[in-house]
């Protein structure tokens, strides 16, 4: 019983898709103002995506390096609170432990 329902659903989806595509092709061949605007917007979208793709190929590593810094400073490029040879819990001799104050 479920198989018949699944087949009907797929059949309706396929019929709707075919109807939409046939109407789209008819409008495309009619070459009216809506189609002209659609062609312009579609070409602008494709051109923009191609430009973004090539710009990322050229400048992608530079942009990535600006926002991702490796090392002990962390991802955002901050400086560490302690010297690199000490662990995070140790401090220099004679320094009092820092506590969080609100």
N, C-alpha and C positions, 0 to 999 in steps of 0.2 A: 504494500500500500504506500509506503514511503517512497519507493522507487518511482512510482507513477507521479507522485507529487514533485519529486526532484526533476523528473523529465519535463513536467509541465512548466516548472519554474525556469529551467534552462531554455525551453522552447520559447517562452514569453520574452526572456532576455534577448535571445538571438533574434526574434522577430522585431523587437523594439530597436535593436542595433541596426538591423538591415533597413528598417524604415527610416531611421535617422540618417544613415549614410546615403540612402537614395535621395532623400530630401536635400541633404547637403550637396550632393553632386549636382542636382537640378539647379539649386541656387548658385553653385559655383559656375556652371555653364551659362546661366542667365546673365552673369556679369553686371549685376545691379550695384547700387551704391553701398549696400551692406557688405557685399563681397569685396568691393574695392577697399573699404575701411578694414575689413578683416585681413585682407592680404597685406596691407600696409602695417598693421599692428603685428601680424605674425612675422613678417620679415624683420621688423624692428626688434622683436623678442629674440629671434634666432641670431641676428647680428650682435645683439648685446651679449647673449650667452657665449658666442664665439669670441668676442672681445674679452670677456671676463676670463675665459679659459686660457687664452694666450697671455693675458696680463698676469695671471696666476703662475703660468709656467715661467715667465720671465722674472717676476718680482716675489714669487711665493716664498722662497727661502729667506729673502730679506725681511719680509713681513713676519714670518715665523720666528726669526731670530730676535726681532724687536720685542716680541711678547713672551718668549720662552727663553729663559736664561738658565744655563746649567751651573751647578756648583752648590756650595753650602749656603748661599744666600736665599735659596728657595726659587720657586717658579716666577714670582713677581719681581725678583731682582733685589730684594731687601738685603741688608747686611746682617750677619749673624750677631747675636747678643754676646757671645763668648769668643774667645780666641779659637782658631781652628784646631790647635793641638790639645785643647781641653774638651772634656765632654760637656754636654748641656747642663749637668747638675753640679759640676765643679766650678769654682771661681778662683780668682787669684788669691794668694796668701794675704790674710788680713782684711779682706773684703767681707762685709756682713752680707748675709743672704738677703736677697731682695724678696719682698713679699708683695702680694697683690693688695692694693688699697682702692676702695671705691670712693 
